[in-house]
């Protein structure tokens, strides 16, 4: 039984990058789909596809690497809030990842969004993960 599906998602992506895989397949959920869309919009992944092959479905993510040096676009992806210790923040306390070069993904009352979008919409929420 998986008690933290977001940590499982991030760990699968991290392990695929460490093994230099081109594609990683992850069981789908609405929250994971939103995180995947944000990673694609910010340029951390090459492409993604949602497949409905079973009741739950899956997400296939094509990872992005530099064409010459084969270094991944994602240097680090780490979970911040966990089921045992949730990390909530107001709009004033939204973290800046690598002084604005990275992305913090938040789950807010207005949906899942990046730290910059949350600041412009003036909402706080649960800090899910950091990506850079």
C-alpha positions as CSV (number, residue, x, y, z in Angstrom):
1,X,0.0,0.0,0.0
2,X,1.3,3.4,-1.0
3,X,0.6,6.0,1.7
4,X,2.1,9.0,-0.1
5,X,1.4,9.0,-3.8
6,X,3.1,12.3,-4.4
7,X,6.4,11.0,-2.9
8,X,6.0,7.9,-5.0
9,X,5.6,10.1,-8.1
10,X,8.7,12.2,-7.3
11,X,10.7,9.2,-6.5
12,X,9.9,7.4,-9.8
13,X,10.9,10.5,-11.7
14,X,14.1,10.9,-9.7
15,X,15.0,7.2,-10.1
16,X,14.3,7.4,-13.9
17,X,16.6,10.4,-14.2
18,X,19.4,8.6,-12.2
19,X,19.1,5.6,-14.5
20,X,19.0,7.8,-17.7
21,X,15.7,6.5,-18.8
22,X,13.8,8.4,-21.6
23,X,10.3,7.6,-20.4
24,X,8.8,6.9,-17.0
25,X,5.3,5.5,-16.4
26,X,3.4,6.5,-13.2
27,X,-0.1,5.6,-11.9
28,X,-2.4,8.6,-12.6
29,X,-4.4,10.9,-10.2
30,X,-5.7,14.4,-10.7
31,X,-3.0,15.9,-8.5
32,X,-0.2,14.1,-10.3
33,X,-1.7,15.2,-13.7
34,X,-1.6,18.9,-12.5
35,X,2.0,18.5,-11.3
36,X,3.0,17.0,-14.6
37,X,1.4,19.9,-16.5
38,X,3.4,22.4,-14.4
39,X,6.6,20.5,-15.0
40,X,5.9,20.5,-18.8
41,X,5.0,24.3,-18.8
42,X,8.2,25.2,-17.0
43,X,10.4,23.1,-19.3
44,X,11.5,20.4,-16.9
45,X,10.1,17.5,-19.0
46,X,9.9,17.0,-22.8
47,X,6.4,15.7,-23.1
48,X,3.7,13.7,-21.3
49,X,0.7,11.6,-22.2
50,X,-2.3,10.5,-20.1
51,X,-3.4,7.0,-20.8
52,X,-6.7,5.4,-19.7
53,X,-5.6,1.7,-19.9
54,X,-7.3,0.7,-16.6
55,X,-9.6,2.2,-14.0
56,X,-6.9,4.4,-12.6
57,X,-4.9,5.1,-15.8
58,X,-1.3,6.1,-16.1
59,X,0.9,9.0,-17.0
60,X,3.8,8.5,-19.4
61,X,6.5,11.2,-19.0
62,X,9.3,11.8,-21.5
63,X,12.2,13.2,-19.6
64,X,14.3,16.0,-20.9
65,X,18.1,15.8,-21.3
66,X,20.7,18.1,-22.8
67,X,21.5,16.8,-26.3
68,X,25.3,16.8,-25.9
69,X,26.1,16.4,-22.3
70,X,23.1,14.1,-21.5
71,X,22.4,16.0,-18.2
72,X,18.8,16.1,-17.1
73,X,16.8,19.3,-17.0
74,X,15.7,18.4,-13.5
75,X,18.7,18.7,-11.1
76,X,16.7,18.1,-8.0
77,X,13.1,17.2,-7.2
78,X,12.2,16.9,-3.5
79,X,9.1,16.6,-1.4
80,X,8.4,19.3,1.1
81,X,5.1,18.5,2.7
82,X,4.4,14.9,3.8
83,X,1.3,13.2,5.2
84,X,2.9,13.2,8.6
85,X,4.0,16.8,8.6
86,X,2.1,19.1,6.3
87,X,3.8,22.4,5.4
88,X,1.4,25.2,4.8
89,X,2.3,28.8,4.0
90,X,0.6,32.1,3.6
91,X,1.2,34.4,0.6
92,X,4.0,36.2,2.6
93,X,5.9,33.0,3.4
94,X,5.9,31.4,0.0
95,X,9.5,30.1,-0.5
96,X,11.7,31.1,-3.4
97,X,13.6,28.1,-4.7
98,X,17.2,29.0,-5.7
99,X,16.4,32.7,-5.5
100,X,13.7,32.3,-8.2
101,X,15.5,30.0,-10.6
102,X,13.7,26.9,-9.3
103,X,10.0,26.2,-8.8
104,X,8.0,25.5,-5.7
105,X,4.7,23.7,-6.5
106,X,1.8,24.5,-4.2
107,X,-1.7,23.1,-3.7
108,X,-4.0,26.1,-3.1
109,X,-7.7,26.7,-2.9
110,X,-7.4,27.9,-6.6
111,X,-5.8,24.7,-7.7
112,X,-2.2,23.4,-8.1
113,X,0.2,26.2,-9.2
114,X,3.8,27.4,-9.0
115,X,5.1,29.8,-6.3
116,X,5.1,32.7,-8.7
117,X,1.5,32.2,-9.8
118,X,0.4,31.9,-6.1
119,X,2.1,35.3,-5.4
120,X,0.4,37.0,-8.3
121,X,-3.0,35.5,-7.3
122,X,-2.3,36.4,-3.6
123,X,-3.1,32.9,-2.3
124,X,-1.1,30.5,0.0
125,X,-1.4,26.8,0.4
126,X,0.4,23.5,1.0
127,X,4.0,23.4,-0.4
128,X,4.1,20.1,-2.3
129,X,7.6,20.0,-3.7
130,X,10.7,22.0,-5.0
131,X,12.0,21.5,-8.5
132,X,15.2,22.9,-9.9
